[in-house]
Amino acid sequence: MIDGFFWFFVLAASLAVLIKSAEFFLEAAERIGVFLGIPPFIIGVTIVAAGTSLPELAASIVAVLSGSPEMVAGNVIGSNIANILLVLGVAAILNKQLRIEWDIVKVDLPLLAASAVLLYLTVMDGVFDFGEALFCIFGFLVYLGYTVSMKSTAPPGEKDGEIAEVMGMEKGISLKDPLIMILAIVGLYLGANYTVVSVVEISTLLGITTSVIAASVVAFGTSLPELTVSFTAVMKKKPEIAIANVLGSNIFNTFAVMGVAGLFGSLVVDSAMLSLGIPVMLGATLLYFFSTQDKEVSKWEGWIFVSLYLFFIAKLFGFI
């Protein structure tokens, strides 16, 4: 029992270090980006989307190198589910209604759906190999090219002010920023390393697979940056950024996190993720797709999303 509490404490502390390091890295990268003259909109759709997924990426790479590759798919699948059902659900509840002014139906939603289907197709045999990793990275490069091209069509306020305001971007750069980024990378490694170690120990003590812990506790922890960004966006009356953050993070998780981690070794996907995680992720993506067709997500849809997330967690641990 004492060992259990100790490793849960280590897991909580490791996730805190992981998330805080990602936050410091993101803030320094934003300031450097603005200083170099990169438009805030481009920073928002690239650095911010990638930055909020840094904990997932760091934890996944360390998991593969530490001999626990099954954690990667669990973390990605669990994070994608949490982003849609929990993060978007909470944002809709807090805002009472999330309205979208720009058209995401033609490209963004199909890209999200395609990334979810691609993840299913690549892991359905229980293994995610090097070739599939390269294919996912190619998909990420296509998505990155699309987001950069959006600069010419994005509303002026969104290009220059809205994302910068929500993320608190500053034009000034400090000599400390490069040092902060280096220290943040060290923090990301340490946080990710002890996250993986604690998950392995907890799964052994509880007699459950590491992928279940990764899809629940770790996925929730590594989704906190997305939750923070979405909460800030809602409080500042910028609900579109909350929706875009979830969309971008899920695509990044599938293409970049799975792709990069897969370069370090084959990823094993266990039965719990194949029988429950993947179907729920596809279902959540489908709900996201249809709920945003009318360019809004209502408060009641938000409650449904959160309820489904709680059902997923309960089912994952066998409570129901």
N, C-alpha and C positions, 0 to 999 in steps of 0.2 A: 504493500500500500504506500509506504514512504517513497519507494522507488518510483511509483506511478506519479505521485505529486511532484517529485523532483523533476522528472522528465517532462511533465506538462509545463512546469515552470520554465525549464530550459527552452521548450518549444515556443512559449509565449515571448520570452526574452529574445530569442533568435528572430522571430517574426518582427518584433519591434525594431531590432537593429537593422534587419533587412529592409523594412519599409522606410525607416528614417534615413538610411543610407541612400535609398532610391530617391527620396525627396530632396536631399542635399545635392545629389548628382544632377537631378532634373533642374533644380533652381540655378545651379552654376552653368549648366549647359544652355539654359534659356538666356541668361545674361550674356554669355559669350556669343550666342547666336544673334541676339539683337545688336550687340556691339559690332559684329561682322557685317551688319546690314541685311540679315535675313529677315524678311517680312514676318510679323507676328503670326499671320495666318498660316504660313508654311511651318513655322515653329510649332504651332498648335496641332496641325495634322500630322506632324512627323515626330518631333521630340517629345511632345506631351503624350501622344498616343503610345509611343514606345516607352517613355519614362514611367507611365503608370503600370506598364507590364514588366518592368525591370525585375521586380521580385520573382515573378513566375520564371523569367528567363534565367536568372542567377540560380534559383533553386533547382531548376531542371538540369542545367549543365552540371552542377555539383552532384546531383542525384545519379546521373549517368556515370560520371567519373568515380563515384563512391560505390558503384556496384548495385544501385537500386533503381534501374531504368524504368521499372513499373510505376514509379512515382510520377514520371513526366506526364504520361497520358492522364493519370488521375488528377493531377494538378491542373492541366489545361482544360480537361472536360469539366471538372468541378468549378474552375474559375469562369468559364464561359456560361455555365448554368447560373452561377451566382451573379454575374454581371447583368444578365437579362432579368432573371426572376427576382433577385434581391435588390441590386443597385437601381435598376430601372423602376422596379416596383415601389421602392421607398421614395424615389424621386417623384413619381407620379402621385403618391399619397401626400407628400409634403406640399407639392405644387397644386394639388387638386386636379390639374389638367396640364399635360405637357403638349404644347402646340408646336408644329414644325412648319416653318415658312418656306423652306427650300425643298426641292423635289429630290427625295431619296429613293423613289420607286424605280427609276430607270436604271441606275447603276449601283448605288450603295447597297440596297437591300438584296439585289441579285448576287452581288459579291459576297455578302454575309452568308446567304443561303448556299452559295457555291462552296465557300470555305467549310461550312458545316458538313455538306455532303462529301467533300473531298476528304475530310478527316475520317468520316465513316468508312469510305472506300479504302483508305490506306491502312486502317487498323482492324478491319473486319476479320482478317486472318490471324489476329492476335500479335502481329509483329509489324513494327514500323521501321523499314530498313533505310540504307544510305540513299538509294535511288529515289525513294519517296520523299526523303528529306530534301534532296536537291529540287525536286518538283515543287515542294512547298515553298522553298526559298525563291524559286522563279515566280510563283504566285504572289509572294510578298513584294517582289520587285515590280510586278505589274500593278499591284495595288498602290505602291509608293509613287509610281509614275502617274497614276490617275489622280492621287491626292494633290500632287504638286501641280498638275495641270488645272486643278480646280481654282487655282489662284485667279485666273482670268475671268471666271464666271461667278465667284463668290461675291455676296453683297459687300459693299465697301466697309460697313461697320464691322462685319464679321472678319474681314481681312485685317483690319488695323486695330480695332478697339476691343471687341467683345472677348475674344480668347485671351488677349493680353490682360484685360481687366480681371477676368475670372482667375487666371493663373498667377496674377500679381507680377507680371513681367516688368522688369526695370531696364532702362536704357543704359545705366551705368555698369561698368565692369570693374571688378576689383582684382588686384594682383593675387589675391588669395583664392580666386575661383579655380585656377588649374590645380592648386594644392587641395582644395576642397574636393574636386573631382577624383583625384588620386586616393584620398582618404576614404571617399565614398565607395570607391571600387573595392578597397580593402574591407570596408564594412559590409558590402554586398557579399563578398566571399565568405567572411566569418559568419554572417547571419545565415547565409544559405547552407554552409557546411553543418552548423549545429542544428539547423532546421531538419536536415536530412537525418543526422545522427539521432535526434530526439524522436523523429517519426518512426524510425526503425526500432528503437527501444520500446516506444509506446505500443506499436503494433505487436511486438513480441510479448509484452506483458498482458495485453488485452486479448491476444489470440486472434487478431484480425489482420487482414492484409494491409500493407503500407499504402496501397492505392486508395483504400477507403479513407484513411486518415488524410491523405493528400487531397482527395476530392471534397473533403468536408472542412476540417480544421485549417489545413494549409491553404486550400483554395479560398476560404473565407478571409483568412489573414492577408493573403496576397491580393485580394480584391478590395481591401480597404482603401488603397489609393484611388481606385475608380469611384468608390463610394464617397470619398472626401471631395473629389473633383465635381461629381454630380451634385452633391449637397451644396457646395459653394456656388455652382452654376444656378441652382434653383433659388438659393437665397438672394442672388444678385439678379434674379429675373432673366436669366439666360438659359431657358430650358432646352434649347436646341443643342447646346454644348453638352448637356447631360446625355442626350440621346446619341449624339455623335461620338462621345467618349466611349460609351458601351459598344457601339458598332465598331469603332476603330480598334478598341482593345481586343474584342473577340477575334477579329480578322488577324490582328497581330499575333495573338496567342496561337491560333491554328497554323498560320503560315510561318512566322518567325520563330516562336518558342519551340514548336515541334520540329521545325526544319533545322534550326541551329543545334538543338540538343541531339537530333538524329545524326548529325555529322560526327559526333563523338562516340557513337555506338548504336546498335540496334535497340529499339525501345520495345519492351514487352508490355502487352495490354492484357490484363487479367479478365477473368469471367465476370466479375462485378461491374467493370466498366463496359464490357460488351453487352451484358444483359440489361443493365439499368442505366449506367452513365450516358452512353451514346444515345439510346432512345429518348431519354429526358432532354439531352442537349438538342437533339433534332426537333423535339416537340417545342422546347422553349424558343428555338430559332423560328419555327413556324408561327408561334404565337406573336413573336416580335414582328414578323413579316406582315401578318394580317392586322395586328392592332395598330400599325402605323400607316396603313393604307389610306385612312382618312386624315392623315397628317396630325394626329393627336393621340395621346394615351391618357385615358381618363383615370380618375382616382379609384374607381371601382375595378378597373383593369389592373391597377397597381396592387390592390388588395388580393386579387386573384393570383397575380404573379408571386407575391410574398407567400401566400398560402401554399402554392405549388412547390415553392422552395422548401418550406418546412416539411411538406410531405416527402420530398425527395430525400432530405436528411434523415427523416424517421425511417424511410424504407431502406436507405443505405446501411443503417445500423441494425436493421431487423426489428425495430420497435413495432412495426405494423406489417 
